[in-house]
Amino acid sequence: MSRRGGIIANIIQNFRNSLSAPKLTAKLVGTDHTGNRYFEKKDDKSHNLRGSRWVEPADGDQWTVPDVPTEWNAWLRGRRKEPPTQEEIDRNYALMMRTIHRAKELEEQEEGSSSSKRVEAGASYTSDVDPDEGSSKKKFPTYPEYEITPGDLDRRREEK
């Protein structure tokens, strides 16, 4: 069996395909808790077109950057093939809220312990500090065998 048309017909068919605009439709993949909508266009191998993914903000304004959850951000950037499921989003949201709650508890504990230390120290906690002792500015050490100004060591030897 021979192929119909041969190489020249194949070239002409590819040229015709390149002239016609592909009619790819955008598919709504999902929405997030803020109302952002996520779309995807599949790639078209016959027209050598790559697929694309994008987000449309909830307010409809193209010029504002929407707040995109981590799961959807990974899908938009192509780090994952499938869009996130609602169960996955809910589980990660619960973990995030638990972490925030624990961080607030730690801050409250630290505030409570640091305030009790301040009360124990009293109001005059700086009166016991020697200003010269705790100073961050220290004098640069000088050594007799090293010269500060070039030729200074020779002059000192001649004076002796």
C-alpha positions in Angstrom: 0.0 0.0 0.0 1.3 3.4 -0.9 0.6 6.6 0.9 -1.7 9.0 -0.8 -0.1 12.1 -2.1 3.4 11.7 -1.0 5.8 14.2 0.5 4.5 17.2 -1.4 0.9 16.7 -0.5 2.0 16.4 3.2 3.9 19.7 2.9 0.8 21.4 1.4 -1.5 19.9 4.1 0.9 21.2 6.9 1.0 24.6 5.2 -2.8 24.8 5.1 -3.0 23.7 8.7 -0.6 26.5 9.7 -2.8 29.2 8.0 -6.0 28.3 9.6 -6.5 29.6 13.1 -7.1 26.7 15.6 -10.4 26.8 17.4 -9.2 25.8 20.9 -11.8 26.3 23.5 -10.9 27.2 27.1 -12.1 24.7 29.7 -13.1 25.9 33.2 -11.2 23.6 35.5 -12.3 24.9 38.9 -12.7 27.7 41.3 -11.1 28.5 44.7 -12.5 29.8 48.0 -11.9 33.5 46.9 -13.9 33.1 43.7 -11.0 33.0 41.2 -11.7 30.8 38.2 -9.0 28.6 36.6 -8.9 27.8 32.9 -6.9 25.5 30.7 -6.4 25.1 26.9 -5.1 21.7 25.8 -2.2 21.6 23.4 -2.8 21.0 19.7 -0.1 18.9 18.1 -1.4 19.4 14.6 -0.9 23.1 14.8 2.2 22.9 17.1 0.5 24.8 19.9 1.3 24.4 23.5 -1.4 24.2 26.1 -1.9 27.1 28.5 -3.3 27.6 32.0 -4.5 30.9 33.6 -6.5 32.4 36.3 -9.3 35.0 36.1 -9.7 37.1 39.3 -13.0 37.0 41.1 -13.6 40.8 40.6 -13.1 40.4 36.8 -10.3 43.0 36.6 -7.5 41.8 34.4 -5.0 44.2 35.9 -5.2 43.0 39.5 -3.1 40.1 40.6 -5.3 37.6 42.4 -4.3 35.9 45.6 -3.8 32.3 44.4 -3.6 29.4 46.8 -0.5 27.2 46.8 -2.2 24.2 45.3 -3.6 26.2 42.3 -0.3 28.0 41.9 1.5 24.7 41.5 -1.1 23.6 38.8 -0.8 26.9 37.0 3.0 26.6 36.7 2.8 23.0 35.5 4.4 21.5 38.6 1.4 19.2 38.8 -0.6 17.6 36.0 -4.0 17.4 37.7 -5.8 20.4 39.3 -6.2 20.2 43.1 -9.3 18.5 44.5 -11.5 20.1 47.1 -10.5 17.6 49.7 -6.9 18.4 49.2 -7.6 22.2 49.5 -9.6 21.7 52.6 -7.0 19.5 54.3 -4.2 22.0 53.5 -6.4 24.9 54.8 -7.0 23.1 58.0 -3.2 22.5 58.4 -2.6 26.2 57.7 -5.1 27.3 60.3 -3.7 24.9 62.9 -0.2 26.3 62.3 -1.4 29.9 62.6 -3.2 29.0 65.9 -0.1 27.3 67.3 2.0 30.4 66.3 -0.4 32.7 68.2 -0.2 30.4 71.3 3.6 30.5 71.2 3.6 34.3 70.9 1.3 34.6 73.9 3.6 32.3 75.9 6.6 34.3 75.0 4.9 37.6 75.8 3.9 36.2 79.2 7.4 35.0 80.0 9.2 38.1 78.8 6.8 40.4 80.7 7.4 38.5 84.0 11.2 38.8 83.5 10.8 42.5 83.0 8.9 42.8 86.3 11.5 40.8 88.2 14.3 43.0 86.9 12.6 46.2 88.1 12.6 49.7 86.6 16.3 50.4 87.2 17.8 47.6 85.1 20.2 50.0 83.3 21.7 51.6 86.4 24.0 48.7 87.0 25.6 48.8 83.6 29.0 50.5 83.2 28.9 52.5 79.9 32.6 51.9 79.1 32.4 48.1 79.8 29.4 47.3 77.6 30.3 49.7 74.8 30.4 48.3 71.3 33.2 50.7 70.4 36.5 49.3 71.4 39.9 50.9 71.1 42.0 49.5 68.4 45.0 47.7 69.9 48.5 49.1 69.3 51.6 47.1 69.3 55.1 48.6 69.5 56.5 46.3 66.8 54.0 47.4 64.2 54.1 50.8 62.7 51.0 52.9 62.1 52.5 55.3 59.7 55.0 54.0 57.1 58.5 54.8 58.2 57.4 55.5 61.8 59.2 52.5 63.2 62.5 53.6 61.6 62.2 57.0 63.3 61.5 55.4 66.6 64.6 53.3 66.3 66.8 56.3 65.4 65.5 58.2 68.5 66.6 55.4 70.8 
